[in-house]
Amino acid sequence: MEHEVIFSKDRKDDDWLSEAFNSLITIDMIHQFRIRWIRACRERGIQKVWLSLDGSNNDCECRISELPCDTENKSGTNKTAVGYMYAVNAEDGRPVTFSVYYGDEVDPKAFTEMCEFLTSSGMEIAGIILDRGFLTHAVLELIASHGLPFVIMLKNDTYAHTHMVIEHGEEIYWNVEHLVGMDGLFGISDGPRRIFKDYEDAAYVNLFFDGKNGSGRKITFVNKLYQAIQKAQAQIDRGIAPAFANGMDAYLRAEKTRKPEGQGPEQGGQSPADATTAFRIVPTDLCNKILYKKGFESIASSQDLGPKEANRVYHLRDASEKQYMICKSMEGCNVFRTHSTEGIQSRGVACFIASILRREISIACERINQKPSIMFPQIERPALALMGNGTYKYIPNMKEPVAELFKSVGFSTEDFEIIAGEVNEREKARGKGVSQYHRTPEEIRKAHSRLKVSSRVSGQ
């Protein structure tokens, strides 16, 4: 990386970077950035948003900060963890804010801080979109206290969902009158009705049967059943009483029967002590009930949106889930390897800024009908490379889609050459051609234009 313009020739080692995270970036700087970024979002027209939230407890073994706590984390280990919550504008997937908080702090408290921060910054929240992981009485009570609309996916064992399946499942099951979307999506709305059995929280509940997804899930389930049946039958054939592993005993059972006369051990039956006993495998009552329920899901909404609109709004959070998945995997936000409170907070803001940049590039890719996953590796190819004489030169190796992408955000081949020229001029003037800050080609053109005018005036 030391041979590319955007990095210093004097590369920083890991110790320097750790010091930067732990001391050069302060808590106040991070908070001021959050404030400036919210203002920038408003200036760009993001003023009223369906807010999609995601979060997790991230591994963090730091012992000199109060943020990491002994709590359950996503990795399933016994390590300490810190909380990280991430909010995006659901309509376009642009990140709007984030929060790093105590690892043992429940999501509702972190959620409160985030909502207060957004509303106090002039951001109007049209509503909150949450996945089933946030489905608790405490969260719904908190949303109600803020007077915010919500759309939330229900867990399959939620009181409202199980009763919607009982009451309306057969009504919408492959019933074209209730078709609300592509790929065999059927839906119906009812309510307001109680979400939990033991609480008064009520909402409109939208029950869906997803024909495509449901069929796939049914096939996956029956394949597991078939494999369990085959293993059990092999045990029977060896004269062993069958057993069902991996929880399949809830769906299958072995029923004793008497073998026909003359079928002893020599014919593949049981041991002599049990020569008259045979087994047949039968499904339990739960088996077919579970199979039937595959493909049903419910979305609760505080407003009477109807199944089609409730489904549309909820799936706006696809952008949030994708963003947060990238944040945790590609950007390494699933583990915080820093050693102070400042370092943990700095790691959080670094991941958030990376998410902003990545989303903007993704939006630019989508505008020219290119897939970001294909374009990102291509973007790295154009480079201002360090030559043997100590100058930088643009290497023109862009493919057409990449050239189109740069053009869509105002950059051309000529612009890369202009930037290389500016870096070389800095090198001659001060011996420090590399900088983290670069003027845009337009700024360079204007500066050169002013220089020419000044030269002409001096000459006159």
C-alpha positions in Angstrom: 0.0 0.0 0.0 3.0 2.4 0.5 3.2 2.7 -3.3 -0.3 4.1 -3.8 -1.0 7.8 -3.5 -3.7 7.5 -0.8 -1.2 6.0 1.6 1.9 7.5 3.1 5.3 6.3 2.0 6.0 6.2 5.7 3.6 3.3 6.5 2.2 3.2 10.0 2.6 0.0 12.0 0.0 -1.7 14.2 1.3 0.0 17.3 0.8 3.4 15.7 -2.7 2.5 14.6 -3.6 1.2 18.1 -2.3 4.4 19.6 -4.4 6.4 17.1 -7.6 4.5 18.1 -6.9 4.7 21.8 -5.7 8.3 22.1 -5.8 10.4 18.9 -9.5 9.9 18.4 -11.4 11.2 21.4 -15.0 10.5 22.7 -15.9 14.2 22.0 -14.6 14.0 18.5 -16.8 10.9 17.9 -19.9 12.6 19.3 -19.3 15.7 17.3 -19.0 13.6 14.2 -22.4 11.9 15.0 -23.9 15.4 15.2 -22.3 16.7 12.0 -23.4 13.5 10.1 -27.0 13.9 11.2 -26.9 17.5 9.9 -25.4 16.3 6.6 -28.2 13.7 6.3 -30.8 16.4 6.8 -29.1 18.6 4.2 -29.2 15.7 1.7 -32.9 15.4 2.1 -33.1 12.6 4.7 -35.5 14.3 7.1 -38.3 11.8 7.7 -37.3 8.2 7.8 -38.5 4.7 8.4 -35.7 3.8 10.8 -34.4 0.2 10.5 -32.4 -0.9 13.6 -30.0 -3.8 14.0 -27.5 -4.6 16.7 -25.5 -7.3 18.5 -23.2 -8.0 21.4 -19.7 -8.1 20.0 -16.8 -10.0 21.4 -14.4 -7.7 23.3 -11.7 -8.9 25.7 -10.6 -5.4 26.8 -10.2 -5.4 30.6 -9.5 -1.7 31.2 -12.8 -0.3 30.1 -16.2 -0.4 31.7 -18.0 -1.1 28.4 -17.3 -4.8 28.0 -19.4 -7.0 30.2 -19.9 -10.7 30.9 -22.9 -11.4 28.9 -24.3 -13.6 26.1 -22.7 -12.7 22.8 -23.2 -13.6 19.1 -20.3 -16.0 18.9 -21.8 -18.2 21.7 -18.5 -18.0 23.7 -18.1 -16.9 27.3 -16.1 -13.8 26.3 -17.0 -10.3 27.4 -18.9 -8.2 24.9 -19.9 -4.7 24.1 -23.2 -3.6 22.5 -23.2 -2.1 19.0 -26.5 -0.7 17.4 -26.7 0.6 13.9 -29.5 2.6 12.2 -30.1 3.2 8.5 -32.7 5.0 6.5 -34.8 2.1 5.4 -35.8 3.7 2.1 -32.3 3.9 0.6 -30.1 2.0 3.1 -28.0 5.0 4.0 -26.5 4.8 7.6 -27.8 7.6 9.8 -26.3 6.9 13.2 -24.8 4.3 15.6 -24.3 3.6 19.2 -21.7 1.7 21.2 -23.0 0.8 24.7 -22.5 -1.5 27.7 -22.4 -5.2 26.9 -25.0 -6.1 29.5 -27.3 -3.2 28.6 -30.6 -4.4 27.2 -31.5 -3.2 23.7 -34.4 -1.0 24.8 -32.1 1.3 26.7 -29.7 1.7 23.8 -32.8 2.1 21.5 -34.0 5.0 23.7 -30.7 6.9 23.5 -30.7 6.5 19.7 -34.3 7.7 19.3 -33.7 10.7 21.6 -30.5 11.6 19.7 -32.2 11.5 16.3 -35.3 13.4 17.3 -33.3 16.1 19.2 -31.2 16.5 16.0 -34.3 17.4 14.0 -34.7 14.0 12.3 -38.4 13.0 12.1 -38.9 9.3 12.6 -41.8 8.0 10.4 -41.6 4.7 12.2 -39.4 1.9 13.5 -38.8 -1.4 11.6 -37.6 -4.2 13.8 -36.9 -7.9 13.3 -38.1 -10.6 15.6 -35.0 -10.3 17.8 -36.4 -7.1 19.2 -39.8 -8.6 20.0 -40.3 -8.0 23.7 -42.9 -6.3 25.8 -40.2 -3.8 27.0 -39.4 -2.7 23.4 -43.0 -2.3 22.4 -43.7 -0.4 25.6 -40.8 1.9 24.8 -41.9 2.5 21.3 -45.3 3.4 22.5 -43.9 5.8 25.1 -42.2 7.7 22.2 -45.5 7.7 20.2 -43.8 6.0 17.2 -45.4 3.7 14.6 -43.7 0.4 14.3 -43.6 -2.7 12.0 -42.1 -5.8 13.6 -41.8 -9.5 12.6 -43.3 -11.9 15.2 -41.6 -15.0 16.4 -43.4 -18.3 15.5 -44.3 -19.0 19.1 -45.8 -15.6 19.7 -49.4 -15.7 21.0 -50.7 -13.5 18.2 -49.0 -15.5 15.4 -50.1 -19.0 16.7 -53.7 -17.8 16.9 -53.6 -16.1 13.5 -52.5 -19.5 12.0 -55.3 -21.3 13.8 -58.0 -18.8 12.8 -56.8 -17.7 9.3 -54.2 -20.3 8.1 -56.6 -22.4 6.0 -58.3 -19.3 4.7 -55.2 -18.0 3.0 -53.4 -21.2 2.2 -52.9 -21.1 -1.6 -56.0 -19.0 -1.8 -55.8 -16.6 -4.8 -58.3 -14.3 -3.3 -55.6 -13.4 -0.7 -52.7 -13.1 -3.1 -50.6 -10.0 -2.1 -47.2 -10.5 -3.8 -45.0 -12.5 -6.2 -43.8 -16.0 -5.7 -47.1 -17.1 -4.1 -47.3 -14.7 -1.2 -50.8 -14.7 0.4 -51.8 -12.5 3.3 -54.6 -11.3 5.6 -54.8 -8.7 8.3 -56.7 -8.7 11.6 -56.8 -6.6 14.7 -56.0 -4.8 16.7 -55.3 -7.9 18.8 -53.1 -8.8 21.7 -49.5 -9.7 20.7 -48.5 -11.5 23.9 -50.7 -13.7 26.1 -49.6 -12.0 29.4 -49.4 -8.3 28.2 -51.9 -5.8 26.9 -49.7 -4.8 23.9 -52.0 -4.8 20.8 -51.4 -4.2 17.1 -52.7 -5.1 13.7 -51.4 -8.6 12.9 -50.7 -9.5 9.3 -50.5 -13.2 8.6 -48.7 -14.4 5.5 -48.3 -17.7 3.7 -45.1 -17.7 1.6 -45.7 -20.3 -1.1 -42.2 -20.3 -2.5 -40.3 -20.1 0.8 -42.8 -22.3 2.5 -42.4 -25.1 0.0 -38.7 -25.0 0.3 -38.9 -25.2 4.1 -41.4 -28.1 3.9 -39.1 -30.0 1.6 -36.1 -29.4 3.9 -38.1 -30.7 6.8 -39.4 -33.8 5.1 -35.9 -34.6 3.9 -34.7 -34.6 7.5 -37.6 -36.8 8.4 -36.8 -39.2 5.5 -33.1 -39.4 6.6 -34.2 -40.1 10.2 -36.6 -42.8 9.0 -33.9 -44.5 6.9 -31.5 -44.6 9.9 -34.2 -46.0 12.2 -35.1 -48.6 9.6 -31.5 -49.7 9.4 -31.5 -50.2 13.2 -34.6 -52.3 13.0 -33.1 -54.4 10.2 -30.1 -55.1 12.5 -32.5 -56.2 15.3 -32.0 -53.0 17.3 -34.9 -50.9 18.8 -34.8 -47.7 16.8 -33.9 -44.3 18.3 -34.2 -40.9 16.8 -31.5 -38.3 17.3 -31.2 -34.5 16.8 -34.7 -33.8 18.2 -36.5 -35.9 15.6 -38.1 -38.0 18.4 -40.6 -35.1 18.6 -41.8 -35.9 15.1 -41.3 -39.6 14.8 -41.9 -42.6 17.0 -41.4 -46.3 16.8 -44.5 -48.3 17.4 -44.2 -52.0 18.6 -46.1 -54.6 16.5 -46.0 -58.4 16.3 -44.1 -60.0 13.5 -45.9 -62.5 11.2 -45.4 -66.1 12.2 -42.1 -67.6 11.1 -40.1 -64.3 11.0 -37.3 -64.9 13.6 -33.9 -63.5 13.9 -32.7 -65.6 11.0 -35.1 -63.6 8.8 -33.7 -60.3 10.0 -36.1 -59.9 13.0 -35.2 -59.1 16.6 -33.0 -61.1 19.0 -34.4 -64.4 20.3 -35.6 -62.8 23.5 -37.8 -60.5 21.5 -38.5 -62.7 18.5 -42.2 -61.8 18.3 -41.7 -58.0 18.4 -41.4 -55.8 15.4 -41.5 -52.0 14.9 -43.1 -49.6 12.5 -42.2 -45.9 12.3 -45.1 -43.5 12.5 -45.3 -39.6 12.6 -46.4 -37.9 15.8 -49.3 -35.5 15.9 -46.7 -32.7 16.1 -45.1 -33.7 12.8 -47.9 -32.8 10.5 -48.7 -29.7 12.5 -45.2 -28.4 12.2 -45.1 -29.3 8.5 -48.3 -27.4 7.9 -47.0 -24.3 9.6 -43.9 -24.1 7.5 -44.3 -20.9 5.3 -46.5 -19.0 7.7 -45.2 -15.8 9.3 -46.7 -12.7 10.9 -45.9 -9.0 10.9 -47.4 -6.8 13.5 -48.0 -3.1 12.8 -49.2 -0.3 15.0 -51.1 1.2 12.1 -53.7 -0.6 9.9 -51.4 -0.9 6.8 -52.9 -4.1 5.4 -50.9 -7.1 4.5 -49.4 -5.8 1.2 -48.1 -2.5 2.7 -47.0 -4.1 5.9 -44.9 -6.6 3.9 -43.4 -3.8 1.8 -42.5 -1.7 4.8 -41.0 -4.6 6.7 -38.8 -5.7 3.9 -37.3 -2.2 3.6 -35.1 -3.5 6.4 -33.4 -5.8 3.9 -31.0 -2.9 3.3 -30.3 -2.6 7.0 -29.7 -6.4 7.4 -27.4 -6.4 4.4 -25.5 -3.3 5.7 -25.1 -4.7 9.2 -24.0 -8.1 7.8 -21.2 -6.3 5.8 -20.3 -4.2 8.8 -19.9 -7.3 11.0 -18.1 -9.5 8.4 -16.1 -7.5 5.8 -15.5 -4.5 8.1 -14.7 -6.8 11.1 -17.2 -5.2 13.5 -18.1 -8.5 15.0 -15.0 -8.4 17.2 -13.5 -5.3 18.9 -9.8 -5.8 19.5 -9.1 -2.6 21.3 -7.8 -1.9 24.8 -9.6 1.2 26.1 -13.0 2.8 26.1 -11.8 5.4 23.6 -10.5 2.5 21.4 -13.8 0.7 21.5 -15.7 3.8 20.6 -13.1 4.6 17.8 -13.6 1.2 16.4 -17.3 1.7 16.3 -17.1 5.0 14.4 -14.5 3.6 12.0 -16.9 0.8 11.0 -19.7 3.3 10.7 -17.7 5.6 8.4 -16.7 2.6 6.3 -20.4 1.7 6.0 -21.2 5.2 4.8 -18.6 5.1 2.1 -19.5 1.6 1.0 -23.2 2.4 0.7 -22.5 5.5 -1.3 -20.4 3.5 -3.8 -23.1 0.8 -3.9 -25.8 3.4 -4.7 -23.5 4.7 -7.5 -23.2 1.1 -8.8 -26.9 0.6 -8.7 -27.5 3.8 -10.7 -25.6 2.4 -13.7 -27.2 -1.1 -13.2 -24.1 -2.8 -12.0 -23.8 -5.2 -9.0 -21.7 -3.7 -6.2 -20.3 -7.2 -5.4 -18.8 -7.4 -8.9 -17.8 -3.7 -9.1 -15.9 -3.4 -5.8 -12.9 -5.6 -6.8 -12.8 -3.7 -10.1 -12.7 -0.3 -8.5 -9.3 -1.1 -7.0 -7.7 -1.6 -10.3 -7.2 2.1 -11.4 -4.1 3.3 -9.5 -1.6 6.1 -9.4 1.5 4.1 -9.2 5.0 5.1 -7.9 7.5 5.1 -10.8 11.2 4.4 -10.6 12.0 8.2 -10.9 10.0 9.0 -7.7 7.0 10.4 -9.6 3.4 9.0 -9.7 1.7 8.1 -12.9 -1.9 7.1 -13.7 -2.2 3.5 -14.9 -5.1 3.4 -17.4 -6.5 -0.1 -16.9 -10.2 0.6 -16.2 -12.7 -1.6 -17.8 -15.8 0.1 -19.4 -18.2 -0.5 -16.4 -15.6 1.0 -14.0 -15.0 4.0 -16.2 -18.8 4.5 -16.4 -19.0 4.3 -12.6 -16.3 7.0 -12.1 -17.9 9.1 -14.7 -21.2 8.9 -12.9 -19.6 10.5 -9.8 -17.7 13.1 -11.9 -14.3 11.5 -12.5 -12.6 10.9 -15.8 -9.3 9.5 -17.0 -8.1 13.1 -17.3 -8.9 13.7 -13.7 -6.7 10.9 -12.5 -3.8 12.4 -14.5 -4.5 15.8 -13.0 -4.3 14.4 -9.5 -1.1 12.6 -10.3 0.3 15.8 -11.6 -0.6 17.7 -8.4 1.1 15.0 -6.2 4.2 15.3 -8.3 4.2 19.1 -7.9 4.0 18.6 -4.1 6.9 16.2 -4.2 9.0 18.8 -6.0 8.0 21.7 -3.8 8.2 20.1 -0.3 9.4 16.6 -0.8 6.1 15.3 0.6 4.0 14.2 -2.3 1.7 12.0 -0.4 -1.1 13.3 1.7 -4.4 12.0 3.1 -6.1 15.1 1.6 -6.5 15.8 -2.1 -8.2 18.5 -3.9 -10.8 17.5 -6.5 -9.8 17.8 -10.1 -12.2 20.8 -10.4 -10.5 22.5 -7.5 -7.1 21.9 -9.2 -8.4 23.3 -12.5 -9.7 26.5 -10.7 -6.4 26.9 -8.9 -4.5 26.6 -12.1 -6.9 29.0 -13.8 -6.3 31.6 -11.0 -2.6 31.1 -11.4 -2.7 31.8 -15.1 -4.8 34.9 -14.6 -2.3 36.1 -11.9 0.6 35.4 -14.2 -1.0 37.4 -17.0 -1.7 40.3 -14.7 1.9 40.3 -13.4 3.2 40.3 -17.0 1.1 43.3 -17.9 
